[in-house]
Amino acid sequence: MKKILAFTLLVLFTNISYSEEEKPTLEDAPKSYLLNLLAECKEYATQEEVTGQNLNTYLLQCINEELEASYYKPIKTLPAEE
């Protein structure tokens, strides 16, 4: 009985400590990286023949997917080209 109780407490406290681990804080991506992603995503859009009203949505989604993969914060608007 003592072993079952000890095992149950061990599992319970292991789950609590695991769930309280901090999530990594995401940083803003450098402007130059965002502009490179924008150019890359524009090429993808051309290849997939995305045009018109869907283009901005496509570009924003494409950039945010790449940012997420690189552990950067997602953006809400497209970066302005210089």
DRENGUVO-553458 format. One record per residue: z, x, y of N, C-alpha, C in turn; residue number from 1. Coordinates in nm, 2 decimals, always signed. Layout:
<ropas>
+--------+--------+--------+--------+--------+--------+--------+--------+--------+-------+
!    nzz !    nxx !    nyy !   cazz !   caxx !   cayy !    czz !    cxx !    cyy ! vexke !
+--------+--------+--------+--------+--------+--------+--------+--------+--------+-------+
!      Z !      X !      Y !      Z !      X !      Y !      Z !      X !      Y !   NUM !
...
+--------+--------+--------+--------+--------+--------+--------+--------+--------+-------+
</ropas>
This chain:
<ropas>
+--------+--------+--------+--------+--------+--------+--------+--------+--------+-------+
!    nzz !    nxx !    nyy !   cazz !   caxx !   cayy !    czz !    cxx !    cyy ! vexke !
+--------+--------+--------+--------+--------+--------+--------+--------+--------+-------+
!  +0.00 !  +0.08 !  -0.12 !  +0.00 !  +0.00 !  +0.00 !  +0.00 !  +0.09 !  +0.13 !     1 !
!  +0.08 !  +0.19 !  +0.12 !  +0.08 !  +0.28 !  +0.24 !  -0.05 !  +0.35 !  +0.26 !     2 !
!  -0.12 !  +0.38 !  +0.15 !  -0.25 !  +0.44 !  +0.17 !  -0.35 !  +0.35 !  +0.23 !     3 !
!  -0.35 !  +0.22 !  +0.20 !  -0.44 !  +0.12 !  +0.25 !  -0.41 !  +0.10 !  +0.40 !     4 !
!  -0.28 !  +0.10 !  +0.44 !  -0.24 !  +0.08 !  +0.58 !  -0.29 !  +0.21 !  +0.66 !     5 !
!  -0.27 !  +0.32 !  +0.60 !  -0.30 !  +0.45 !  +0.67 !  -0.45 !  +0.45 !  +0.69 !     6 !
!  -0.53 !  +0.42 !  +0.59 !  -0.68 !  +0.42 !  +0.60 !  -0.72 !  +0.32 !  +0.70 !     7 !
!  -0.67 !  +0.20 !  +0.70 !  -0.70 !  +0.09 !  +0.80 !  -0.68 !  +0.14 !  +0.94 !     8 !
!  -0.56 !  +0.20 !  +0.97 !  -0.53 !  +0.25 !  +1.10 !  -0.63 !  +0.37 !  +1.14 !     9 !
!  -0.66 !  +0.45 !  +1.05 !  -0.75 !  +0.56 !  +1.07 !  -0.89 !  +0.51 !  +1.12 !    10 !
!  -0.94 !  +0.41 !  +1.04 !  -1.07 !  +0.35 !  +1.08 !  -1.06 !  +0.28 !  +1.21 !    11 !
!  -0.96 !  +0.21 !  +1.24 !  -0.94 !  +0.14 !  +1.36 !  -0.94 !  +0.23 !  +1.48 !    12 !
!  -0.86 !  +0.34 !  +1.48 !  -0.85 !  +0.43 !  +1.59 !  -0.98 !  +0.51 !  +1.60 !    13 !
!  -1.05 !  +0.54 !  +1.50 !  -1.17 !  +0.62 !  +1.51 !  -1.28 !  +0.53 !  +1.58 !    14 !
!  -1.28 !  +0.40 !  +1.55 !  -1.38 !  +0.32 !  +1.62 !  -1.35 !  +0.30 !  +1.77 !    15 !
!  -1.22 !  +0.29 !  +1.80 !  -1.18 !  +0.28 !  +1.94 !  -1.22 !  +0.41 !  +2.02 !    16 !
!  -1.19 !  +0.52 !  +1.96 !  -1.22 !  +0.64 !  +2.04 !  -1.37 !  +0.67 !  +2.05 !    17 !
!  -1.44 !  +0.62 !  +1.95 !  -1.59 !  +0.64 !  +1.95 !  -1.65 !  +0.54 !  +2.06 !    18 !
!  -1.60 !  +0.42 !  +2.07 !  -1.66 !  +0.33 !  +2.16 !  -1.62 !  +0.36 !  +2.31 !    19 !
!  -1.52 !  +0.44 !  +2.33 !  -1.48 !  +0.48 !  +2.47 !  -1.55 !  +0.61 !  +2.52 !    20 !
!  -1.64 !  +0.66 !  +2.44 !  -1.71 !  +0.78 !  +2.48 !  -1.79 !  +0.75 !  +2.61 !    21 !
!  -1.79 !  +0.84 !  +2.70 !  -1.87 !  +0.82 !  +2.82 !  -2.02 !  +0.83 !  +2.79 !    22 !
!  -2.09 !  +0.74 !  +2.86 !  -2.24 !  +0.75 !  +2.85 !  -2.28 !  +0.86 !  +2.95 !    23 !
!  -2.38 !  +0.93 !  +2.92 !  -2.42 !  +1.04 !  +3.01 !  -2.47 !  +0.97 !  +3.14 !    24 !
!  -2.44 !  +1.04 !  +3.25 !  -2.48 !  +0.99 !  +3.38 !  -2.63 !  +1.04 !  +3.41 !    25 !
!  -2.71 !  +0.95 !  +3.45 !  -2.85 !  +0.98 !  +3.47 !  -2.87 !  +1.02 !  +3.61 !    26 !
!  -2.95 !  +1.12 !  +3.63 !  -2.98 !  +1.18 !  +3.76 !  -3.12 !  +1.13 !  +3.81 !    27 !
!  -3.14 !  +1.13 !  +3.94 !  -3.27 !  +1.10 !  +4.00 !  -3.37 !  +1.21 !  +3.96 !    28 !
!  -3.49 !  +1.17 !  +3.93 !  -3.59 !  +1.27 !  +3.90 !  -3.64 !  +1.33 !  +4.03 !    29 !
!  -3.68 !  +1.46 !  +4.02 !  -3.74 !  +1.53 !  +4.14 !  -3.87 !  +1.46 !  +4.18 !    30 !
!  -3.90 !  +1.46 !  +4.31 !  -4.02 !  +1.40 !  +4.36 !  -4.14 !  +1.45 !  +4.30 !    31 !
!  -4.15 !  +1.58 !  +4.28 !  -4.27 !  +1.65 !  +4.22 !  -4.29 !  +1.60 !  +4.08 !    32 !
!  -4.18 !  +1.58 !  +4.00 !  -4.19 !  +1.52 !  +3.87 !  -4.25 !  +1.38 !  +3.87 !    33 !
!  -4.20 !  +1.30 !  +3.96 !  -4.24 !  +1.16 !  +3.97 !  -4.39 !  +1.16 !  +4.01 !    34 !
!  -4.44 !  +1.25 !  +4.10 !  -4.58 !  +1.25 !  +4.13 !  -4.66 !  +1.29 !  +4.01 !    35 !
!  -4.62 !  +1.38 !  +3.93 !  -4.69 !  +1.43 !  +3.81 !  -4.70 !  +1.31 !  +3.71 !    36 !
!  -4.59 !  +1.24 !  +3.70 !  -4.59 !  +1.12 !  +3.61 !  -4.69 !  +1.01 !  +3.66 !    37 !
!  -4.69 !  +0.99 !  +3.79 !  -4.78 !  +0.90 !  +3.85 !  -4.92 !  +0.93 !  +3.82 !    38 !
!  -4.96 !  +1.06 !  +3.84 !  -5.10 !  +1.10 !  +3.81 !  -5.13 !  +1.08 !  +3.66 !    39 !
!  -5.04 !  +1.12 !  +3.58 !  -5.06 !  +1.11 !  +3.43 !  -5.07 !  +0.96 !  +3.39 !    40 !
!  -4.99 !  +0.87 !  +3.44 !  -5.00 !  +0.73 !  +3.41 !  -5.12 !  +0.67 !  +3.47 !    41 !
!  -5.17 !  +0.72 !  +3.58 !  -5.30 !  +0.67 !  +3.63 !  -5.42 !  +0.70 !  +3.54 !    42 !
!  -5.41 !  +0.82 !  +3.48 !  -5.51 !  +0.86 !  +3.38 !  -5.50 !  +0.76 !  +3.26 !    43 !
!  -5.38 !  +0.73 !  +3.21 !  -5.37 !  +0.64 !  +3.10 !  -5.42 !  +0.50 !  +3.14 !    44 !
!  -5.40 !  +0.46 !  +3.26 !  -5.44 !  +0.33 !  +3.30 !  -5.59 !  +0.32 !  +3.30 !    45 !
!  -5.66 !  +0.43 !  +3.35 !  -5.80 !  +0.44 !  +3.35 !  -5.86 !  +0.43 !  +3.20 !    46 !
!  -5.80 !  +0.50 !  +3.11 !  -5.84 !  +0.50 !  +2.97 !  -5.82 !  +0.37 !  +2.91 !    47 !
!  -5.72 !  +0.30 !  +2.95 !  -5.69 !  +0.16 !  +2.89 !  -5.75 !  +0.05 !  +2.98 !    48 !
!  -5.83 !  +0.09 !  +3.08 !  -5.90 !  +0.00 !  +3.17 !  -5.81 !  -0.11 !  +3.23 !    49 !
!  -5.69 !  -0.06 !  +3.28 !  -5.60 !  -0.15 !  +3.35 !  -5.64 !  -0.14 !  +3.50 !    50 !
!  -5.66 !  -0.26 !  +3.56 !  -5.70 !  -0.27 !  +3.70 !  -5.63 !  -0.38 !  +3.77 !    51 !
!  -5.65 !  -0.38 !  +3.90 !  -5.61 !  -0.50 !  +3.98 !  -5.46 !  -0.51 !  +3.99 !    52 !
!  -5.42 !  -0.64 !  +3.98 !  -5.28 !  -0.67 !  +4.00 !  -5.19 !  -0.61 !  +3.89 !    53 !
!  -5.24 !  -0.59 !  +3.77 !  -5.16 !  -0.54 !  +3.66 !  -5.14 !  -0.38 !  +3.68 !    54 !
!  -5.21 !  -0.32 !  +3.76 !  -5.20 !  -0.17 !  +3.77 !  -5.07 !  -0.12 !  +3.81 !    55 !
!  -5.01 !  -0.18 !  +3.92 !  -4.88 !  -0.13 !  +3.97 !  -4.77 !  -0.16 !  +3.87 !    56 !
!  -4.77 !  -0.27 !  +3.80 !  -4.68 !  -0.30 !  +3.70 !  -4.69 !  -0.20 !  +3.58 !    57 !
!  -4.81 !  -0.18 !  +3.54 !  -4.84 !  -0.08 !  +3.43 !  -4.79 !  +0.06 !  +3.47 !    58 !
!  -4.82 !  +0.10 !  +3.59 !  -4.78 !  +0.24 !  +3.64 !  -4.62 !  +0.25 !  +3.64 !    59 !
!  -4.56 !  +0.15 !  +3.69 !  -4.41 !  +0.15 !  +3.70 !  -4.35 !  +0.15 !  +3.56 !    60 !
!  -4.40 !  +0.08 !  +3.47 !  -4.35 !  +0.07 !  +3.34 !  -4.37 !  +0.21 !  +3.27 !    61 !
!  -4.49 !  +0.26 !  +3.28 !  -4.53 !  +0.39 !  +3.22 !  -4.43 !  +0.50 !  +3.28 !    62 !
!  -4.41 !  +0.51 !  +3.41 !  -4.33 !  +0.61 !  +3.46 !  -4.19 !  +0.59 !  +3.42 !    63 !
!  -4.13 !  +0.47 !  +3.41 !  -4.00 !  +0.45 !  +3.37 !  -3.98 !  +0.48 !  +3.22 !    64 !
!  -4.07 !  +0.46 !  +3.14 !  -4.06 !  +0.50 !  +3.00 !  -4.05 !  +0.65 !  +2.99 !    65 !
!  -4.13 !  +0.73 !  +3.07 !  -4.12 !  +0.87 !  +3.06 !  -3.99 !  +0.92 !  +3.12 !    66 !
!  -3.94 !  +0.85 !  +3.23 !  -3.81 !  +0.89 !  +3.28 !  -3.70 !  +0.87 !  +3.18 !    67 !
!  -3.70 !  +0.76 !  +3.11 !  -3.60 !  +0.73 !  +3.02 !  -3.60 !  +0.83 !  +2.90 !    68 !
!  -3.71 !  +0.87 !  +2.86 !  -3.72 !  +0.98 !  +2.76 !  -3.67 !  +1.11 !  +2.80 !    69 !
!  -3.67 !  +1.13 !  +2.94 !  -3.63 !  +1.26 !  +2.99 !  -3.49 !  +1.25 !  +3.05 !    70 !
!  -3.42 !  +1.14 !  +3.03 !  -3.28 !  +1.11 !  +3.08 !  -3.27 !  +1.12 !  +3.23 !    71 !
!  -3.37 !  +1.05 !  +3.30 !  -3.36 !  +1.03 !  +3.44 !  -3.34 !  +0.88 !  +3.47 !    72 !
!  -3.29 !  +0.85 !  +3.59 !  -3.28 !  +0.71 !  +3.63 !  -3.42 !  +0.65 !  +3.64 !    73 !
!  -3.43 !  +0.52 !  +3.61 !  -3.56 !  +0.45 !  +3.63 !  -3.58 !  +0.43 !  +3.78 !    74 !
!  -3.70 !  +0.41 !  +3.82 !  -3.73 !  +0.38 !  +3.96 !  -3.77 !  +0.23 !  +3.97 !    75 !
!  -3.76 !  +0.18 !  +4.09 !  -3.79 !  +0.04 !  +4.12 !  -3.93 !  +0.02 !  +4.19 !    76 !
!  -3.97 !  +0.13 !  +4.26 !  -4.10 !  +0.12 !  +4.33 !  -4.17 !  +0.25 !  +4.30 !    77 !
!  -4.30 !  +0.24 !  +4.31 !  -4.39 !  +0.36 !  +4.28 !  -4.37 !  +0.46 !  +4.39 !    78 !
!  -4.37 !  +0.59 !  +4.35 !  -4.35 !  +0.70 !  +4.45 !  -4.48 !  +0.70 !  +4.54 !    79 !
!  -4.45 !  +0.74 !  +4.66 !  -4.57 !  +0.75 !  +4.76 !  -4.63 !  +0.88 !  +4.74 !    80 !
!  -4.77 !  +0.88 !  +4.72 !  -4.84 !  +1.00 !  +4.71 !  -4.85 !  +1.08 !  +4.84 !    81 !
!  -4.84 !  +1.21 !  +4.83 !  -4.85 !  +1.29 !  +4.95 !  -4.99 !  +1.32 !  +4.99 !    82 !
+--------+--------+--------+--------+--------+--------+--------+--------+--------+-------+
</ropas>
